[in-house]
Amino acid sequence: MFAVKDLRCEYKKNPLGIDVACPRISWRLETDERAILQSAYRIQVSDQVSFADMLWDSGKVISDISVHVELTGLPVYSCKRYYYRIQVWNQREETTGWSETAFWETGLMSDKEWTASWISEPRDTSASGEVCPMLRKAFALGGAVREARIYATALGVYELTLNGQKVGDRFFTPGWTSYRHRIQYQTYDVTEQLQQGDNVIGAVLGKGWYMSEIGWGDPKYGDRLALLLQLHVLLENGEKFVLVSDATWKVSESPIRMSEIYHGETYDARLEQPGWGEAGFDDRHWRKADILIQTKETLVADESDPVQRVLTVRPVEILTAPNGDRIIDFGQNMVGWVNFTVKGNAGDEVVLRHAEVLDREGNLYTENLRRAKQTVRYVLKGDGDETFEPRFSFQGFRYVMIEGFPETVTLDDFRGMVLHSNMEETGFFECSEPLINRLYQNIEWSLRGNFLDVPTDCPQRDERLGWTGDAQVFIRTAAYLRNVNPFFTKWLRDLRADQAADGGVPYVVPNVMEQTAFSSAGWGDAAVICPWTLFLYYGDVRILEEQYESMKAWVEYMRSDGEDEHLWNTGIHFGDWLASDGRPGSYSGGTDKDIIATAFYGYSVSILQKAAAVLNRKEDEAVYRLLYDHIVDAFHKEFVTTTGRLAVPTQTAHVLALMFGLLRGDAKKRAVRKLSELVEESGYHVTTGFLGTPYINHVLADNGNAEAAYRLLLQKESPSWLYQIGQGASTVWEHWDGIRKDGSFRNPEMNSFNHYAYGAIGDWLFRCVAGIEPDEENPGYKKIKIHPHIPQDGLTWATGRVNTVYGEVRSAWRKQPDGTIELQAAIPPNTTADIVLRGAGWQGMSGPGGAEHREEGVIDVAETDDGYLVTVGSGTYSFVRH
């Protein structure tokens, strides 16, 4: 069996409404044979599903490339569907035949094709700015519908209906971007929702990120909500019909009386207007929409994965708090909203107040929300059972205090609806230690909670911002758990848009802070680290091409900002944020900020040099290789004593210096020894913060002390990952000890209980415990490293799976009762892998007779200082160590 499967265009299956001028196609191979490689491919593109007329034919191309193949030379036009199919040959010249047909469809490729107007509620509306407006337009179609598309966006967030039914399954559209530079639009296939004769299209607008109190101050972008929409219809008789948003639309107030990202939503069901989104509704009392003068040049097609309702969580208990409050416990800290059913009289009000934890007395704890109210209010219309959920506000919560509900309320009346960007799940990890498995689940839940259109720091308090430092420390972990390339590609385009003219990078993206909130070490480096990580994990050269000038600008900013171009010893920096070795009352940790800044400067330069090499920018490659060497020299002179000791005696200082390759010779050896001593002296606790934590276990394991790394992982007392588990955490916390053993809390000004930064340990679980990693020289898992560090104690088995762009990679090891160790690895077609077998006594590399009779698929076997390096082709392999 040999076939082409899982066709993708720009990472997506049959995408609708893209605006990529030169689309890229990817596919996977499926076979039951070992060591299968692609030797050639052929791609055909047509505008007919029968391929009767060919728009583009690559011919037989001799190449092993099966991901991100550019359709160079294909003319691409707006609002057009393109069908494609693929044929592949392997190294034996066997062919798959044609694949199943897939397609992509373009949206509006140019702002000139938008004939619609931005429309808004009239300026003099009495409650303008708080009440969410409804807009409607009635129209008639003179025939049966063959196909229909809506292209829509908003200033604010929007929800559409056609003939009374919701359009699509997305929420919080058009998403959060750097609105002054980029606003996404969405494309919807509404063929099945239209009918011959009378139709009505409706929209409800909310503040969203555009007009809510985002950050610490007033709305950042504008003071009027607006809709922009075009409906394109093709009738069966060939007639075309286009409807646009314009001054003929009607506007009224909705029952949503208030909706804010931080504060929640208020809904008065008595103000509902039944049938408003359907034909025959009397809208004579509605007002005409205003035309809003707003550019369309910033419009771009949807880039990321949609925010959707992904999971439903049932509550586990109704509590009565010591203060008498009734509290619903959902058993899991989550992000989204509560769907509930209630019965009562018209005018009765029910209230839901959301929080992550209870205080030590058992009452709802909301101090750590700061200004955020996280409150939903619903006024009943008095018409039997009424079911409600918010539309334009999300909450971070495990516990919900309810007010005004009848005493007879039950758990069945409530559902927790989990919303986030619905990225494809790609990773799985499990091991013999249940606490580590719970940690992994907590990391997963923190990703869900903080990947709602942008990578936020936290989802509950008056912040919820795209902090660059948090994003860069977590992106490797995220790339194992999900296909995050579209998600981060969108975010990086906003980073580039918001980057300062001097190359400085804002603390948060999209940037809603003051113009001085730029360029902290470890935060601004997201401009370099994130695109490089996407390249490593997805083999995506285009993201480097797009972001290269942004990467370079950040490096040149650091180069020019320091007193010496080889040291970064100026500026305002967050430091090793929330490290446990900091002074009392300080959030910045105990590591000198100059050494952190210079370390990240050196690291970003080293990455930029490699990116320049990938893009064949030879002059830049030479310049930045030399600059990196000078930074290493300057680092030694500034931070290493004459006897070879690192002058800053903290875990983080040693971790960064070693991880980023800034120490050489005896200074490196001494730093390795000293880090082990520091870890031992701490009682095998992490004292690192946001910047040191992602790397500490890697540095220990990579320098011969994996056992110490495992002891850190398995530590149960604070500061540690498992301390939080012992305190009942169901997500990763902002502080190592956000709740102390006596039940008291850290300062509520900085104490989120859903904060993924320390979840960066997930990267180590995959790369070192399971041992799965892409090869830097052959990125995107074209060549795979399987190199688990199997500990002497602590774990008896571990397994990891990653669904890569080529297919699933699997690594699993297990210690048997007789003392043997088994390792299994599965490698997808069209890739190879280097499998590192540490120690002596391994079998499974060769058949009888040794190397000349190697097992099928084994390409090479080499002895190393501490075991074997086995190179294999695709297939499943088993090894046993006696």
Secondary structure, DSSP 4 states (H G I P E B T S, - for coil): -EEEEEEEETTBSS-EEE--SS-EEEEEEEESSSS--EEEEEEEEESSTT--SEEEE---EE----SSEE-TT----TT-EEEEEEEEEETT--B--PPPPEEEEE---SGGG----EEE--TT-TTTTTSPEEEEEEEEESS-EEEEEEEEEEESEEEEEETTEE-SS-BSBT----TTT-EEEEEEE-GGG--SEEEEEEEEEE-HHHHS--SSSS-SS-S--EEEEEEEEEETTS-EEEEE--TTSEEEE-SEEEEETTTEEEEEGGG--TTTTSTT---TTSEEPEEE---STTEEE--SPPEEEEEEE---EEEE-TTS-EEEEEEEEEEEEEEEEE---TT-EEEEEEESEE-TTSSEE-GGGTT---EEEEE---SSSEEE--SS--EEEEEEEEES--TT--GGGEEEEEEEE-PPB-EEEEES-HHHHHHHHHHHHHHHHHBSSSB-S-SSSS----BHHHHHHHHHHHHHHB--HHHHHHHHHHHHHH--TTS--BSBSS--S-TT-B--TTTTTHHHHHHHHHHHHH--HHHHHHHHHHHHHHHHHHHHHSSBTTB---S----STT-TTSPTT-SS-SS-HHHHHHHHHHHHHHHHHHHHHHTT-HHHHHHHHHHHHHHHHHHHHHHB-TTS-BSS-SHHHHHHHHHTT---HHHHHHHHHHHHHHHHHTTS-----TTTHHHHHHHHHHTT-HHHHHHHHH--SSSSHHHHHHTT-SS--SSTTSB-TTS-BS-GGG--S--GGGGGHHHHIIIIII-EEEBTTBTTTTEEEE-----SSS-SEEEEEEE-SSSEEEEEEEE-TTS-EEEEEEE-TT-EEEEEEESS-EESSB-TTGGGGBPTTEEEEEEETTEEEEEE-SEEEEEEE-
